[in-house]
Amino acid sequence: MNSSDNNEPSQPLKAETTLVTAGRDTKAQKGFVNPPVVHGSTVLYPTAEDLHAHRGEYQYGRRGTPTTKALQQALMALEGPQCAGVGLAPSGLSAISTALLAVLKSGDHLLVCDNAYRPTRNFCEGLLSRYGVATTYFDPLIGPGIAELFKPNTRAVLVEAPGSQTFEMPDIPLIASVAHERGALVIDDNTWATPLYHRSLDQGVDISMQAATKYIGGHSDIMFGTISANARAWPLISEAIQLLGICAGPDDVFLALRGLRTLAVRLAQHHRSGLEMARWLAARPEVTRVLHPALESDPGHAIWKRDFTGASGLFSIVLKPAPQKAVDALLDTVKLFGMGYSWGGFESLVIPFDCEPYRTATKWSPGGPTLRLHIGLENVDDLKADLERGFAAFNAA
């Protein structure tokens, strides 16, 4: 809230208003709309007594500044009443690894959905494995069958909705119910929808993280991660952040906060353009399948419609069988779709992918080459024309 307004709202603010007003204290900010970017490590104490007692709102730059506090307050408001705290990390992968290290120890067992972000798998199979944590991957569409995978030492379940690249939709409330009955925590990678379109903490998730590099930043110019947790999990996350020395740079914190202010209008456009492009692509003769849970034809549509209030601009397509040279001809011909390993910015992107080599609980056999698309903020007619040129090159090759 803007602290210059002493009148509390008569009813809870809508999400769009919360994004603009949360974390703002114009009195403390000397009237400026945005908080100052505090570059600082050392915080001075006025007296020896204050020093001995560690008395003061801020004690050391790594532990927080007015800039980080503003972003954390805004994110807590966005996450909703179940959020007990938000940690800030220098990347999305750092947020994932910190969350996992916070809740796991040697001898524990972890369940991970088979369609999780590949660097998440790499962390589980690398560092966690060396530290004595065993990981079992499960079909994201397993439903109540996940109960059979729990062991006495299962401490956490990691889900991603929808999953990276292939966009299956796990039933998060069901998984959370099963996990909590067995004393396990649930971690959700909520990067695709953000808390604006998917309040996973309200659906039983204990820790919701996101690569704020993507839609929170929104401009392809920062690396950032967030870790939001409920009252049960926040003490674990807070402790891990301090013990691991996790912190984000002040300029990136400021840019994340700036991006957050416009998240609602940007994500609404990504939603509209993404769906229009997905429907257009579904009608193309070169495309055999569109993987987008907001499409009525998608197997995960019912769960998406129940649990989400919107979609982002990221989805995948399966092309008709074709040689690699035809796919490369398409990629080399399009101009508005850049080739790059990220998404969530204002620009449209495309990458080819094949997750068959590293899926272990499910078999990935799409029947043709696959492309992941991010639909940016360009005019959709221009994007269609760009892809039409790419498809012409694809067919010619």
Secondary structure, DSSP 8 states (H G I E B T S, - for coil): --TT-----SS---HHHHHHHTT--TTTTTT-SS------SB---SSHHHHHHT-SS--BGGG--HHHHHHHHHHHHHH-TT--EEEEESSHHHHHHHHHHHH--TT-EEEEETTS-HHHHHHIIIIIHHTT-EEEEE-TT-GGGGGGG--TTEEEEEEESS-TTT-----HHHHHHHHHHTT-EEEEE-TTTHHHH--GGGGT-SEEEE-TTTTTT-SS----EEEEE-TTTHHHHHHHHHHHT----HHHHHHHHHHHHTHHHHHHHHHHHHHHHHHHHHT-TTEEEEE-TTSTTSTTHHHHHHH-S---SEEEEEE-S--HHHHHHHHHH-SSSB--S---SSS-EEEEE--GGG--SS----SS-EEEEE--SS-HHHHHHHHHHHHHHHHH-
